[in-house]
C-alpha cells in the first residue's frame, strides 16, 4: 500500500521494481488476480486529482492496472480483513496529530506478521512518531535521518482497537471521531449552522469569506432555489451546503450532489448536512474539475443549481473549462453561482459566453460571488 500517494512516485517506483523480479500471479486483497506479478499495490490519496495523476503515471511507466490500483480515499482505507506486507508513506505532517497517531497504530496492526511500514516524516515530528511506534507495540527496526526528513521502518503492532482498514461512507466521522478538529455553531446570514470541522480540510475554525459572499448573494436572490437538482463543487467543511438547505426551507428536499477533490471534505460535508438537515441524503462524487469529470457529474444531473468554490491553480486556465462544463451540467433556466477572489472573479466574468446573463454579485473582504442563468 502507498498511503498518501500524491502523484504516485513511491507506489509506481515500488511496482516497477517488483515487476522486474516477481513473475508469478497473485491476488489483491479484494481477491482479484494480478497476471503481471505476485503482488498488488493499492495507491491511495484523499485528493481525486492525485489519484488521477497516480493512475496516469502508472500507465506512463507501463504498470498494468491489475498491478497498481489508484484510489481517492482516506489513509489506510481498504477492504475489511485486508493485511499488507508493505505499507509505504510520505506522511502528510498537516494531517493532524490524532490522525497521525491513528495511522501509526492502524498501519502496524494491518501488517502481516513479517510486514513492514516505511514512513517518511519531517524531522520536527521524529520524537512524536518514535513514541507512537512504541505505544503501538511495534518494533522500530530502522531509522534514517536526512537534512529535513527522517525515515522510520517498523513492524507489526498489537493495537487491538485499530485492527481494521478504514471504511468510508455514511457514519464516517462517528466511526473515526479523531478526524474532528473543531465543533462550533456559526451565524451565516442570520441562520445558525453547526459544523463539525475535520483535520485535512480548510475553514476549520470559521466559514471562509468566499462562502459568506455566496450566502449573501443567495439571500438577495430569494428562496427560489429549492426545486430540481443541486450540485455544490468543492464544499469544504459543508458550511454553504448546510446553510443553503436551511435557507431554502428544505421543502421539497432537493437531489443534492457534493463534488470535489478532497474526499475527506466530502465526508465532512455529508456528515454536517445530514446532522443539520436529516431529510437530505447527498450523493458524493470525487471530481477534480467540473469539465474533466463531467461524465461522472452527469450521473446526477443536469442541475437546476450549481455552486462552485474552485481552487485557483497557477498557469492553468480553469475559468474557460468551467464555462465549457456548464453546457452539459447546467439545465436550461438553471442558476450557476461561483465564488472567487475579486481579481479572479473579474477574469471569470469577462469570459462569460453568449447565452448566459448575470443575475447578481456580492462582495466580502476580497472575495466576490457571481450568479448567472441561461
N, C-alpha and C positions, 0 to 999 in steps of 0.2 A: 504494500500500500504506500502510495505517495500522498501524504496527508498535508493539504495546503499546497497544491501543486504549482500555483502560479501559472506560468506558460508551459510547464511540463518538463523543465530541464532535468530534474532528478529522476522522475519516472521514465522519461524517454531514454535517458542515458542508461539506467538500470536495465530496462527492457532490451535495449540494443546489445548491451554487454552479455546478458544472459542468453539471448538468441544465438550468440556465437558459440556457446559452449554446451547448451542443452538442446537435445533433439527429440526426446520422447514426448508424446502428448500427455496432458494432464487436464484437470477440470478446475474451473473457477469456483469460488465459494458458493455461487448460485447453481453449480452443477453443470455449467456449460463447458464443453470440451474445447481445449485450445489445441489446434492442429499444428501450431507453429513452435511449440516449446513446452517444457514441463513446468510451466509457471503461468500465473495470471497477475497482471498489475492493475490495481484499482487506483486511478489518479483522481483526487477529489479536491475541490476548492469551493468556497462559498460563492464565488463570482462566476456567473454564467459566461462572461467574456473570457475569463481564464480557462474555463472548461473548453470553450471553442478553440482557443489557441493551443491548448494541450492536444486536442484531437488533431488539429491541423499540423502541429509539429511532429506528432507521431507518424502521420501519413507521409510527411516530407522526408522522414528518416526511415521509411519502409518498415514501420512497426505495424503488423496486422491488427485490425480492430478486435480480433479474437484474443489477442495477447494483452493489449492495453485498452482499458475502458475508462473514458473520461466522464466525470460526473460533477454536476453542481449540487453540493450537499455540505452539511456541517462536518467538522473534523470528526473522524472515526465513525462516520455513518457507514452502515452496511447491513447485510442480512444477519438475522439472529443466528447465533451459533457459529458464525464465521471466526476462524482463527488464522493468524498470519505468521509466516516465517520471518518476514522482514517488513518493518514499518520505517519509512524514511520521511523526514520532515525538516523543512527550514521554518521553524515555528514562528508565527507572527507575534512579535512582542506586544503589539497593541490589542491582542485578543482579549485581554483582561485576566487578572490574577486567578479568579475562581475557574475560568475556562482552561487556563494553562495547567492549573493543579489537577483538574479532572482529566486533562489529556495525558498527563504522566501516569496517573493511576489506571486509567482505562486502557491506554496503549500497552502497558506492561501486562495487564490482565488478559488482553486479546491475543497475546503471543502464544504460539505453540511452545511446548516445553523448552526447546532449544532455540527459540526465536530471538531476534534482536531488534531493538529500536535504535536507529541512528538519528540523533536530533542535533540540528544546528541552531544555536541561540546566541543572542548578543551577550557580550561579556558581563554587562551590568546585571544580568539575571542568572549568572553562574551559581551563586550561593542558593538562590531560590530553587533552581532545578536540582541541585545536588541534594538539598533537603527533601524535596518532593520525591525524588527517586528512592531515597532511603525509606520514607514513610510508606511508599507503595510496596515495600518488601521486595524490591528488585535489586539485583546486584549491579553496581556500576562497574562495567568491565573495562572501559577505556575513556579517557578524557584528553582532548587535544585542544590547545589554546592557540588562537591566531591573533592578529592585530586587533580586531574588533569583535570577533566571534569565537565561539567555543563549540566543539563537537562532543556530545555525550553519547556513549554506547552503553545501553543497559539491557538486561534480560527480563525474563518472565517474572511477574509480581503476583502478589496474593491478595489484592484489594477485592474483598468479597462483594462490595456494593457497586462495582463498576465492571462487571464481567461480560456485559452485553454491548454490542455495537449500538451506536446512537440511532434512534428511529425518528424520522421526520413525520409530519402530518399533524392533524388536529391534536391538541393537548401537548404540543412540543415543549412549551415553557412550564407546563405542570410537571412533566417528566424530568426536565432539566432546569430547575429554578436557578442554578448557578449562573445561567446566562443573563438573568435580570440584574441590571446595574442600578436602576433608579426608578421609583414609582412616585407619581405626583398627579395632581389634577390641575388643569390649566383652563383659563377662560379664553376662548377664541371667538371673537365677535359676540361676546356675552353668552356663549354656550359652554357649559363645563364639559371638559374632555379628560377622562382619566387614562393615563398612559403608563404601562409597564415598559420602560426603556431597557434595551438589551446592550450587552457588550458587542462590539463588532459592527456598530451602526452609528451614524451621526445623530444629531439633535437629541442626545440622551438626557439633557437637563432642561430643555425647553423647546418649543416649536420654532423652527427657523423662520427668518423673515420672508423667505420665498413662499412658505406655507401661509403665513399671515397675510401676505399680499393676495394670494389666491383666494383665501376665505373672504377677504374684504371685497374682492371683485364679485364673487358669487353672491354675497349679500346684496350687492347693488342690482344684480340681475334678477333677483327674486327666487321664489321657490318652485320653478318650473323645470327642474332637472330630474325629477324622481321617476319618470316613466322610461321604459326601454332598458338598454344595457349600458353599464358604465365600464370604463377602463381607467385605472389610475396607474400610471407608469412611474416607477421609482418612488414608492410611497414612504420610504424611510421607516420610521417607527410607527407610522399609521395615523399621525395627528390629523392630516387632512381627510383621510377616508372616514375616520370616526366622526369628525366634525360635520362632514357633508351628509352622512347618514342621519345625524340628529337634526341638521338644518332643514333637510327636506321632509322630515317627519316620518321617514321610514314607511310610508304608506302610498303606493304598494312597495314592498321591499324589492329593490331592483336586482337584476342579474349583475353581479359585480365581479370583474377580473382585476386582480392585483398582479402587476408585472414589473420586472426589474432584474438587475444584475445580481444583487445580493440576496441569496436565498434566506439568510438569517433575517434580513429586513422584511421579506415576505412573510416569514413565520411570525415575526413580531406584529406586523400589521394585521394578519389574520387573527392572532390572539386578542389584540386590542379591539378590533372591530367586533368580534364575537362577544367579548366581555361587555362592551358598551351597547351593542345592538344585536341581541341574540337571534333576531329574525333574519339576519343576513348571513349567508354562508358563502364567502368569497372563493373564487377559483384562483389558484396560484399558478402563474406562468413565468418560469425563468426566461428572461428576454434581455439580451444585451442592448438591443436597439429596436425602435419601432419598425424600421424598414427591414433590417436583416432578419428579424424574427416575425415578420408579419403573417407568415403562414400559420405559425403556432398561435398567434394572437387572434387570427380569424376564426379559430375554433369556437370562440365565444362571441364573435362579432357578426356583422358590423355593429358599431356602438353609437348610441344616441348622445353620449357624453364621454369625452376623453380629457383627462387632466394629466399633464406631464410635467415632471420636475427633473429635466435632463441634466446630467453631468456634462460640463463643457470639457472637451478633450482638445488640447492644443494641436494645431496643424491638421485638424480633421473637420471637414465641412458637414457637420451633423444637422445643421439647420435645413439645408436643402433636402437631406434624407428624410427628416421629419415631415416636411411638407409633402414629399412624394408618398410617404406611407399612408397619408390620410385619404388618398384616392380609394384605397381598399378598406381602410379601417373605420372611417367616419361615415355613418349613414347620412343620406340626404336630409338636410334640415338639422343635422346634429351640431353640437357645440364642441369646439376644441379649445381648451384652456392650457396655456403654458406659462410657467413662472421661471424667470431667469434674472441674472444680474442685469442692471439697467442697460449697459452698453451692448450686451448680447441680445437683450430683448429688442433693442433698436435694430440691430442687424437682422434678427429673425423677422421682424415686421417688414423690413424692406424687401425680403424675399417672397412675400405673400403672392401666390399665383392667382391668376384670374379665376373667378368663381367663388372666392372667399371674401366675406365682408367682416370688418371688425365690429364686435359688439360693445367693447369697452376695455378699459385698462385701469389698473390700480397700482400705486407705488407704496413701498415700505422699506425705508432705510437701505437704499442702494439696490433694491430688487423691484422688479416690475412684472405684474401678471397681465397677460393679454388674452382676450377671448374672441373667437371667430366662429362664424357659421357659414354654411354653403347651401 
